[in-house]
Amino acid sequence: MERSRRHDVAARFGGEEIVLVLPGLDAEHGLDVIERLREAFADLDFGPEGPANLTFSAGLAVVPGHATDREKLFRMADKALYEAKDAGRNRAVVLREA
């Protein structure tokens, strides 16, 4: 895929949640990646019978700024995701570093 690096990982995490692991990226660069993916997702064409106007919201947390352990990192990303949803959806939110 041209929008990812060889060592980036995407995995389903729960019902409708996807986790992206973007090693070596700080919050600013991670947010850039998410925004490019969000725009590309919105441009997908599923044909006349498919869904229209699909969007997604994202929450971003980074190591070591938000957490140094996996549990706290996921909690912080989840908190950012809910902030994105509460702010109107179709956006990415990164929390201020802890």
Backbone as XML, in Angstrom:
<?xml version="1.0"?>
<chain id="A" units="angstrom">
  <residue number="1" name="MET">
    <atom name="N" x="0.849" y="-1.178" z="0.000"/>
    <atom name="CA" x="0.000" y="0.000" z="0.000"/>
    <atom name="C" x="0.890" y="1.235" z="0.000"/>
  </residue>
  <residue number="2" name="GLU">
    <atom name="N" x="0.613" y="2.164" z="-0.830"/>
    <atom name="CA" x="1.457" y="3.344" z="-0.977"/>
    <atom name="C" x="1.321" y="4.344" z="0.163"/>
  </residue>
  <residue number="3" name="ARG">
    <atom name="N" x="0.329" y="4.196" z="1.018"/>
    <atom name="CA" x="0.133" y="5.153" z="2.101"/>
    <atom name="C" x="0.692" y="4.660" z="3.428"/>
  </residue>
  <residue number="4" name="SER">
    <atom name="N" x="1.399" y="3.552" z="3.412"/>
    <atom name="CA" x="1.958" y="3.046" z="4.656"/>
    <atom name="C" x="3.427" y="2.684" z="4.462"/>
  </residue>
  <residue number="5" name="ARG">
    <atom name="N" x="4.101" y="2.567" z="5.601"/>
    <atom name="CA" x="5.485" y="2.136" z="5.583"/>
    <atom name="C" x="5.522" y="0.646" z="5.894"/>
  </residue>
  <residue number="6" name="ARG">
    <atom name="N" x="6.597" y="0.011" z="5.563"/>
    <atom name="CA" x="6.721" y="-1.431" z="5.742"/>
    <atom name="C" x="6.480" y="-1.859" z="7.195"/>
  </residue>
  <residue number="7" name="HIS">
    <atom name="N" x="6.862" y="-1.058" z="8.171"/>
    <atom name="CA" x="6.744" y="-1.447" z="9.574"/>
    <atom name="C" x="5.500" y="-0.888" z="10.263"/>
  </residue>
  <residue number="8" name="ASP">
    <atom name="N" x="4.617" y="-0.194" z="9.547"/>
    <atom name="CA" x="3.347" y="0.250" z="10.117"/>
    <atom name="C" x="2.407" y="-0.950" z="10.204"/>
  </residue>
  <residue number="9" name="VAL">
    <atom name="N" x="1.544" y="-0.935" z="11.209"/>
    <atom name="CA" x="0.618" y="-2.048" z="11.420"/>
    <atom name="C" x="-0.777" y="-1.497" z="11.667"/>
  </residue>
  <residue number="10" name="ALA">
    <atom name="N" x="-1.774" y="-2.131" z="11.046"/>
    <atom name="CA" x="-3.180" y="-1.828" z="11.308"/>
    <atom name="C" x="-3.844" y="-3.116" z="11.773"/>
  </residue>
  <residue number="11" name="ALA">
    <atom name="N" x="-4.641" y="-3.030" z="12.844"/>
    <atom name="CA" x="-5.316" y="-4.215" z="13.362"/>
    <atom name="C" x="-6.667" y="-3.827" z="13.943"/>
  </residue>
  <residue number="12" name="ARG">
    <atom name="N" x="-7.622" y="-4.730" z="13.795"/>
    <atom name="CA" x="-8.936" y="-4.519" z="14.401"/>
    <atom name="C" x="-8.803" y="-4.684" z="15.910"/>
  </residue>
  <residue number="13" name="PHE">
    <atom name="N" x="-9.435" y="-3.785" z="16.642"/>
    <atom name="CA" x="-9.347" y="-3.792" z="18.105"/>
    <atom name="C" x="-10.759" y="-3.563" z="18.624"/>
  </residue>
  <residue number="14" name="GLY">
    <atom name="N" x="-11.456" y="-4.617" z="18.902"/>
    <atom name="CA" x="-12.838" y="-4.481" z="19.338"/>
    <atom name="C" x="-13.769" y="-4.437" z="18.141"/>
  </residue>
  <residue number="15" name="GLY">
    <atom name="N" x="-15.014" y="-4.090" z="18.386"/>
    <atom name="CA" x="-16.047" y="-4.118" z="17.366"/>
    <atom name="C" x="-15.777" y="-3.273" z="16.140"/>
  </residue>
  <residue number="16" name="GLU">
    <atom name="N" x="-15.719" y="-1.983" z="16.308"/>
    <atom name="CA" x="-15.561" y="-1.075" z="15.173"/>
    <atom name="C" x="-14.278" y="-0.261" z="15.254"/>
  </residue>
  <residue number="17" name="GLU">
    <atom name="N" x="-13.380" y="-0.641" z="16.113"/>
    <atom name="CA" x="-12.167" y="0.142" z="16.309"/>
    <atom name="C" x="-10.977" y="-0.503" z="15.618"/>
  </residue>
  <residue number="18" name="ILE">
    <atom name="N" x="-10.161" y="0.348" z="15.015"/>
    <atom name="CA" x="-8.930" y="-0.074" z="14.355"/>
    <atom name="C" x="-7.773" y="0.630" z="15.059"/>
  </residue>
  <residue number="19" name="VAL">
    <atom name="N" x="-6.718" y="-0.106" z="15.326"/>
    <atom name="CA" x="-5.520" y="0.459" z="15.928"/>
    <atom name="C" x="-4.450" y="0.557" z="14.849"/>
  </residue>
  <residue number="20" name="LEU">
    <atom name="N" x="-3.827" y="1.717" z="14.744"/>
    <atom name="CA" x="-2.675" y="1.898" z="13.869"/>
    <atom name="C" x="-1.449" y="2.040" z="14.745"/>
  </residue>
  <residue number="21" name="VAL">
    <atom name="N" x="-0.416" y="1.281" z="14.457"/>
    <atom name="CA" x="0.863" y="1.411" z="15.142"/>
    <atom name="C" x="1.813" y="2.013" z="14.119"/>
  </residue>
  <residue number="22" name="LEU">
    <atom name="N" x="2.287" y="3.212" z="14.415"/>
    <atom name="CA" x="3.134" y="3.968" z="13.493"/>
    <atom name="C" x="4.464" y="4.265" z="14.187"/>
  </residue>
  <residue number="23" name="PRO">
    <atom name="N" x="5.352" y="3.287" z="14.249"/>
    <atom name="CA" x="6.603" y="3.445" z="14.999"/>
    <atom name="C" x="7.426" y="4.644" z="14.523"/>
  </residue>
  <residue number="24" name="GLY">
    <atom name="N" x="7.955" y="5.360" z="15.505"/>
    <atom name="CA" x="8.869" y="6.451" z="15.208"/>
    <atom name="C" x="8.215" y="7.782" z="14.889"/>
  </residue>
  <residue number="25" name="LEU">
    <atom name="N" x="6.881" y="7.833" z="14.872"/>
    <atom name="CA" x="6.222" y="9.097" z="14.550"/>
    <atom name="C" x="5.789" y="9.814" z="15.822"/>
  </residue>
  <residue number="26" name="ASP">
    <atom name="N" x="6.011" y="11.119" z="15.846"/>
    <atom name="CA" x="5.512" y="11.914" z="16.948"/>
    <atom name="C" x="4.052" y="12.261" z="16.659"/>
  </residue>
  <residue number="27" name="ALA">
    <atom name="N" x="3.409" y="12.974" z="17.585"/>
    <atom name="CA" x="1.982" y="13.288" z="17.443"/>
    <atom name="C" x="1.697" y="14.081" z="16.168"/>
  </residue>
  <residue number="28" name="GLU">
    <atom name="N" x="2.536" y="15.046" z="15.842"/>
    <atom name="CA" x="2.302" y="15.872" z="14.656"/>
    <atom name="C" x="2.324" y="15.039" z="13.376"/>
  </residue>
  <residue number="29" name="HIS">
    <atom name="N" x="3.326" y="14.194" z="13.231"/>
    <atom name="CA" x="3.428" y="13.378" z="12.024"/>
    <atom name="C" x="2.381" y="12.267" z="11.999"/>
  </residue>
  <residue number="30" name="GLY">
    <atom name="N" x="2.049" y="11.720" z="13.165"/>
    <atom name="CA" x="0.980" y="10.733" z="13.240"/>
    <atom name="C" x="-0.356" y="11.334" z="12.828"/>
  </residue>
  <residue number="31" name="LEU">
    <atom name="N" x="-0.604" y="12.554" z="13.267"/>
    <atom name="CA" x="-1.837" y="13.248" z="12.886"/>
    <atom name="C" x="-1.874" y="13.499" z="11.379"/>
  </residue>
  <residue number="32" name="ASP">
    <atom name="N" x="-0.738" y="13.829" z="10.786"/>
    <atom name="CA" x="-0.674" y="14.000" z="9.326"/>
    <atom name="C" x="-1.080" y="12.705" z="8.612"/>
  </residue>
  <residue number="33" name="VAL">
    <atom name="N" x="-0.573" y="11.574" z="9.089"/>
    <atom name="CA" x="-0.905" y="10.285" z="8.482"/>
    <atom name="C" x="-2.399" y="10.019" z="8.597"/>
  </residue>
  <residue number="34" name="ILE">
    <atom name="N" x="-2.955" y="10.226" z="9.787"/>
    <atom name="CA" x="-4.377" y="9.975" z="9.995"/>
    <atom name="C" x="-5.231" y="10.885" z="9.118"/>
  </residue>
  <residue number="35" name="GLU">
    <atom name="N" x="-4.847" y="12.141" z="8.990"/>
    <atom name="CA" x="-5.628" y="13.063" z="8.152"/>
    <atom name="C" x="-5.597" y="12.627" z="6.687"/>
  </residue>
  <residue number="36" name="ARG">
    <atom name="N" x="-4.451" y="12.168" z="6.189"/>
    <atom name="CA" x="-4.382" y="11.677" z="4.805"/>
    <atom name="C" x="-5.264" y="10.449" z="4.616"/>
  </residue>
  <residue number="37" name="LEU">
    <atom name="N" x="-5.249" y="9.544" z="5.606"/>
    <atom name="CA" x="-6.101" y="8.358" z="5.524"/>
    <atom name="C" x="-7.579" y="8.740" z="5.586"/>
  </residue>
  <residue number="38" name="ARG">
    <atom name="N" x="-7.911" y="9.685" z="6.436"/>
    <atom name="CA" x="-9.300" y="10.129" z="6.568"/>
    <atom name="C" x="-9.808" y="10.709" z="5.251"/>
  </residue>
  <residue number="39" name="GLU">
    <atom name="N" x="-8.998" y="11.518" z="4.597"/>
    <atom name="CA" x="-9.378" y="12.116" z="3.308"/>
    <atom name="C" x="-9.510" y="11.037" z="2.228"/>
  </residue>
  <residue number="40" name="ALA">
    <atom name="N" x="-8.584" y="10.086" z="2.198"/>
    <atom name="CA" x="-8.649" y="9.011" z="1.205"/>
    <atom name="C" x="-9.890" y="8.142" z="1.440"/>
  </residue>
  <residue number="41" name="PHE">
    <atom name="N" x="-10.220" y="7.884" z="2.682"/>
    <atom name="CA" x="-11.394" y="7.088" z="3.017"/>
    <atom name="C" x="-12.668" y="7.788" z="2.548"/>
  </residue>
  <residue number="42" name="ALA">
    <atom name="N" x="-12.750" y="9.083" z="2.769"/>
    <atom name="CA" x="-13.928" y="9.849" z="2.356"/>
    <atom name="C" x="-14.095" y="9.842" z="0.842"/>
  </residue>
  <residue number="43" name="ASP">
    <atom name="N" x="-13.004" y="9.685" z="0.103"/>
    <atom name="CA" x="-13.053" y="9.693" z="-1.368"/>
    <atom name="C" x="-13.368" y="8.324" z="-1.975"/>
  </residue>
  <residue number="44" name="LEU">
    <atom name="N" x="-13.451" y="7.272" z="-1.158"/>
    <atom name="CA" x="-13.733" y="5.943" z="-1.695"/>
    <atom name="C" x="-15.099" y="5.906" z="-2.373"/>
  </residue>
  <residue number="45" name="ASP">
    <atom name="N" x="-15.166" y="5.215" z="-3.503"/>
    <atom name="CA" x="-16.417" y="5.075" z="-4.250"/>
    <atom name="C" x="-16.826" y="3.608" z="-4.209"/>
  </residue>
  <residue number="46" name="PHE">
    <atom name="N" x="-17.930" y="3.328" z="-3.544"/>
    <atom name="CA" x="-18.408" y="1.957" z="-3.418"/>
    <atom name="C" x="-19.473" y="1.621" z="-4.458"/>
  </residue>
  <residue number="47" name="GLY">
    <atom name="N" x="-19.644" y="2.481" z="-5.441"/>
    <atom name="CA" x="-20.619" y="2.237" z="-6.494"/>
    <atom name="C" x="-22.009" y="2.714" z="-6.106"/>
  </residue>
  <residue number="48" name="PRO">
    <atom name="N" x="-22.952" y="2.620" z="-7.049"/>
    <atom name="CA" x="-24.280" y="3.177" z="-6.825"/>
    <atom name="C" x="-25.068" y="2.484" z="-5.712"/>
  </residue>
  <residue number="49" name="GLU">
    <atom name="N" x="-24.759" y="1.234" z="-5.429"/>
    <atom name="CA" x="-25.495" y="0.503" z="-4.392"/>
    <atom name="C" x="-24.787" y="0.535" z="-3.038"/>
  </residue>
  <residue number="50" name="GLY">
    <atom name="N" x="-23.589" y="1.061" z="-3.015"/>
    <atom name="CA" x="-22.799" y="1.048" z="-1.790"/>
    <atom name="C" x="-23.092" y="2.240" z="-0.903"/>
  </residue>
  <residue number="51" name="PRO">
    <atom name="N" x="-22.509" y="2.230" z="0.268"/>
    <atom name="CA" x="-22.709" y="3.343" z="1.202"/>
    <atom name="C" x="-22.094" y="4.634" z="0.660"/>
  </residue>
  <residue number="52" name="ALA">
    <atom name="N" x="-22.679" y="5.745" z="1.032"/>
    <atom name="CA" x="-22.185" y="7.052" z="0.593"/>
    <atom name="C" x="-21.791" y="7.880" z="1.813"/>
  </residue>
  <residue number="53" name="ASN">
    <atom name="N" x="-20.906" y="8.812" z="1.594"/>
    <atom name="CA" x="-20.518" y="9.767" z="2.635"/>
    <atom name="C" x="-19.988" y="9.106" z="3.902"/>
  </residue>
  <residue number="54" name="LEU">
    <atom name="N" x="-19.114" y="8.133" z="3.736"/>
    <atom name="CA" x="-18.517" y="7.476" z="4.888"/>
    <atom name="C" x="-17.386" y="8.334" z="5.448"/>
  </residue>
  <residue number="55" name="THR">
    <atom name="N" x="-17.285" y="8.379" z="6.753"/>
    <atom name="CA" x="-16.224" y="9.114" z="7.427"/>
    <atom name="C" x="-15.732" y="8.275" z="8.605"/>
  </residue>
  <residue number="56" name="PHE">
    <atom name="N" x="-14.649" y="8.723" z="9.212"/>
    <atom name="CA" x="-14.253" y="8.119" z="10.478"/>
    <atom name="C" x="-13.640" y="9.163" z="11.381"/>
  </residue>
  <residue number="57" name="SER">
    <atom name="N" x="-13.679" y="8.864" z="12.655"/>
    <atom name="CA" x="-13.057" y="9.695" z="13.677"/>
    <atom name="C" x="-11.871" y="8.933" z="14.246"/>
  </residue>
  <residue number="58" name="ALA">
    <atom name="N" x="-10.883" y="9.661" z="14.738"/>
    <atom name="CA" x="-9.688" y="9.018" z="15.270"/>
    <atom name="C" x="-9.199" y="9.729" z="16.515"/>
  </residue>
  <residue number="59" name="GLY">
    <atom name="N" x="-8.637" y="8.946" z="17.408"/>
    <atom name="CA" x="-7.962" y="9.472" z="18.582"/>
    <atom name="C" x="-6.517" y="9.033" z="18.535"/>
  </residue>
  <residue number="60" name="LEU">
    <atom name="N" x="-5.624" y="9.936" z="18.827"/>
    <atom name="CA" x="-4.195" y="9.656" z="18.713"/>
    <atom name="C" x="-3.497" y="9.854" z="20.054"/>
  </residue>
  <residue number="61" name="ALA">
    <atom name="N" x="-2.680" y="8.876" z="20.416"/>
    <atom name="CA" x="-1.821" y="8.966" z="21.590"/>
    <atom name="C" x="-0.453" y="8.432" z="21.195"/>
  </residue>
  <residue number="62" name="VAL">
    <atom name="N" x="0.591" y="8.977" z="21.812"/>
    <atom name="CA" x="1.953" y="8.601" z="21.436"/>
    <atom name="C" x="2.791" y="8.217" z="22.652"/>
  </residue>
  <residue number="63" name="VAL">
    <atom name="N" x="3.817" y="7.434" z="22.370"/>
    <atom name="CA" x="4.823" y="7.063" z="23.362"/>
    <atom name="C" x="6.034" y="7.935" z="23.116"/>
  </residue>
  <residue number="64" name="PRO">
    <atom name="N" x="6.628" y="8.571" z="24.084"/>
    <atom name="CA" x="6.349" y="8.510" z="25.508"/>
    <atom name="C" x="5.452" y="9.650" z="25.991"/>
  </residue>
  <residue number="65" name="GLY">
    <atom name="N" x="5.022" y="10.544" z="25.120"/>
    <atom name="CA" x="4.274" y="11.727" z="25.540"/>
    <atom name="C" x="3.018" y="11.467" z="26.339"/>
  </residue>
  <residue number="66" name="HIS">
    <atom name="N" x="2.238" y="10.465" z="25.933"/>
    <atom name="CA" x="0.988" y="10.174" z="26.622"/>
    <atom name="C" x="1.100" y="8.998" z="27.579"/>
  </residue>
  <residue number="67" name="ALA">
    <atom name="N" x="1.992" y="8.092" z="27.280"/>
    <atom name="CA" x="2.106" y="6.886" z="28.104"/>
    <atom name="C" x="3.395" y="6.152" z="27.755"/>
  </residue>
  <residue number="68" name="THR">
    <atom name="N" x="3.803" y="5.293" z="28.668"/>
    <atom name="CA" x="4.932" y="4.415" z="28.382"/>
    <atom name="C" x="4.519" y="2.953" z="28.454"/>
  </residue>
  <residue number="69" name="ASP">
    <atom name="N" x="3.269" y="2.694" z="28.854"/>
    <atom name="CA" x="2.782" y="1.318" z="28.852"/>
    <atom name="C" x="1.544" y="1.215" z="27.962"/>
  </residue>
  <residue number="70" name="ARG">
    <atom name="N" x="1.313" y="0.016" z="27.465"/>
    <atom name="CA" x="0.259" y="-0.224" z="26.476"/>
    <atom name="C" x="-1.131" y="0.127" z="26.998"/>
  </residue>
  <residue number="71" name="GLU">
    <atom name="N" x="-1.458" y="-0.269" z="28.232"/>
    <atom name="CA" x="-2.795" y="-0.004" z="28.770"/>
    <atom name="C" x="-3.111" y="1.484" z="28.802"/>
  </residue>
  <residue number="72" name="LYS">
    <atom name="N" x="-2.193" y="2.262" z="29.333"/>
    <atom name="CA" x="-2.439" y="3.704" z="29.408"/>
    <atom name="C" x="-2.477" y="4.316" z="28.005"/>
  </residue>
  <residue number="73" name="LEU">
    <atom name="N" x="-1.634" y="3.840" z="27.118"/>
    <atom name="CA" x="-1.636" y="4.364" z="25.751"/>
    <atom name="C" x="-2.999" y="4.152" z="25.096"/>
  </residue>
  <residue number="74" name="PHE">
    <atom name="N" x="-3.575" y="2.951" z="25.229"/>
    <atom name="CA" x="-4.895" y="2.688" z="24.660"/>
    <atom name="C" x="-5.972" y="3.528" z="25.335"/>
  </residue>
  <residue number="75" name="ARG">
    <atom name="N" x="-5.882" y="3.715" z="26.641"/>
    <atom name="CA" x="-6.862" y="4.572" z="27.338"/>
    <atom name="C" x="-6.800" y="6.003" z="26.825"/>
  </residue>
  <residue number="76" name="MET">
    <atom name="N" x="-5.590" y="6.510" z="26.632"/>
    <atom name="CA" x="-5.430" y="7.882" z="26.151"/>
    <atom name="C" x="-5.937" y="8.021" z="24.717"/>
  </residue>
  <residue number="77" name="ALA">
    <atom name="N" x="-5.654" y="7.047" z="23.869"/>
    <atom name="CA" x="-6.151" y="7.084" z="22.488"/>
    <atom name="C" x="-7.677" y="7.002" z="22.476"/>
  </residue>
  <residue number="78" name="ASP">
    <atom name="N" x="-8.242" y="6.168" z="23.341"/>
    <atom name="CA" x="-9.697" y="6.041" z="23.429"/>
    <atom name="C" x="-10.325" y="7.354" z="23.898"/>
  </residue>
  <residue number="79" name="LYS">
    <atom name="N" x="-9.701" y="7.994" z="24.860"/>
    <atom name="CA" x="-10.188" y="9.291" z="25.342"/>
    <atom name="C" x="-10.169" y="10.313" z="24.197"/>
  </residue>
  <residue number="80" name="ALA">
    <atom name="N" x="-9.102" y="10.332" z="23.427"/>
    <atom name="CA" x="-9.009" y="11.250" z="22.284"/>
    <atom name="C" x="-10.078" y="10.928" z="21.237"/>
  </residue>
  <residue number="81" name="LEU">
    <atom name="N" x="-10.347" y="9.635" z="21.021"/>
    <atom name="CA" x="-11.383" y="9.240" z="20.069"/>
    <atom name="C" x="-12.743" y="9.782" z="20.501"/>
  </residue>
  <residue number="82" name="TYR">
    <atom name="N" x="-13.073" y="9.651" z="21.776"/>
    <atom name="CA" x="-14.360" y="10.162" z="22.246"/>
    <atom name="C" x="-14.429" y="11.684" z="22.166"/>
  </residue>
  <residue number="83" name="GLU">
    <atom name="N" x="-13.310" y="12.363" z="22.349"/>
    <atom name="CA" x="-13.290" y="13.819" z="22.151"/>
    <atom name="C" x="-13.592" y="14.153" z="20.684"/>
  </residue>
  <residue number="84" name="ALA">
    <atom name="N" x="-13.025" y="13.364" z="19.759"/>
    <atom name="CA" x="-13.295" y="13.583" z="18.332"/>
    <atom name="C" x="-14.772" y="13.379" z="18.028"/>
  </residue>
  <residue number="85" name="LYS">
    <atom name="N" x="-15.359" y="12.334" z="18.576"/>
    <atom name="CA" x="-16.788" y="12.071" z="18.352"/>
    <atom name="C" x="-17.642" y="13.181" z="18.965"/>
  </residue>
  <residue number="86" name="ASP">
    <atom name="N" x="-17.306" y="13.600" z="20.177"/>
    <atom name="CA" x="-18.069" y="14.651" z="20.846"/>
    <atom name="C" x="-17.958" y="15.992" z="20.122"/>
  </residue>
  <residue number="87" name="ALA">
    <atom name="N" x="-16.859" y="16.195" z="19.397"/>
    <atom name="CA" x="-16.637" y="17.460" z="18.684"/>
    <atom name="C" x="-17.317" y="17.469" z="17.311"/>
  </residue>
  <residue number="88" name="GLY">
    <atom name="N" x="-18.040" y="16.408" z="16.979"/>
    <atom name="CA" x="-18.782" y="16.417" z="15.736"/>
    <atom name="C" x="-18.412" y="15.327" z="14.761"/>
  </residue>
  <residue number="89" name="ARG">
    <atom name="N" x="-17.518" y="14.433" z="15.130"/>
    <atom name="CA" x="-17.109" y="13.308" z="14.279"/>
    <atom name="C" x="-16.354" y="13.765" z="13.044"/>
  </residue>
  <residue number="90" name="ASN">
    <atom name="N" x="-15.930" y="12.786" z="12.245"/>
    <atom name="CA" x="-15.161" y="13.037" z="11.023"/>
    <atom name="C" x="-13.954" y="13.934" z="11.274"/>
  </residue>
  <residue number="91" name="ARG">
    <atom name="N" x="-13.197" y="13.567" z="12.286"/>
    <atom name="CA" x="-11.997" y="14.338" z="12.634"/>
    <atom name="C" x="-11.052" y="13.473" z="13.440"/>
  </residue>
  <residue number="92" name="ALA">
    <atom name="N" x="-9.848" y="13.958" z="13.582"/>
    <atom name="CA" x="-8.836" y="13.296" z="14.411"/>
    <atom name="C" x="-8.460" y="14.230" z="15.543"/>
  </residue>
  <residue number="93" name="VAL">
    <atom name="N" x="-8.312" y="13.672" z="16.724"/>
    <atom name="CA" x="-7.943" y="14.457" z="17.907"/>
    <atom name="C" x="-6.718" y="13.827" z="18.538"/>
  </residue>
  <residue number="94" name="VAL">
    <atom name="N" x="-5.768" y="14.657" z="18.871"/>
    <atom name="CA" x="-4.619" y="14.218" z="19.651"/>
    <atom name="C" x="-4.679" y="14.974" z="20.973"/>
  </residue>
  <residue number="95" name="LEU">
    <atom name="N" x="-4.573" y="14.260" z="22.060"/>
    <atom name="CA" x="-4.597" y="14.900" z="23.371"/>
    <atom name="C" x="-3.313" y="15.666" z="23.594"/>
  </residue>
  <residue number="96" name="ARG">
    <atom name="N" x="-3.389" y="16.660" z="24.428"/>
    <atom name="CA" x="-2.143" y="17.316" z="24.851"/>
    <atom name="C" x="-1.350" y="16.290" z="25.631"/>
  </residue>
  <residue number="97" name="GLU">
    <atom name="N" x="-0.053" y="16.324" z="25.435"/>
    <atom name="CA" x="0.779" y="15.311" z="26.102"/>
    <atom name="C" x="0.718" y="15.452" z="27.596"/>
  </residue>
  <residue number="98" name="ALA">
    <atom name="N" x="0.727" y="14.296" z="28.274"/>
    <atom name="CA" x="0.585" y="14.233" z="29.726"/>
    <atom name="C" x="1.801" y="14.777" z="30.435"/>
  </residue>
</chain>
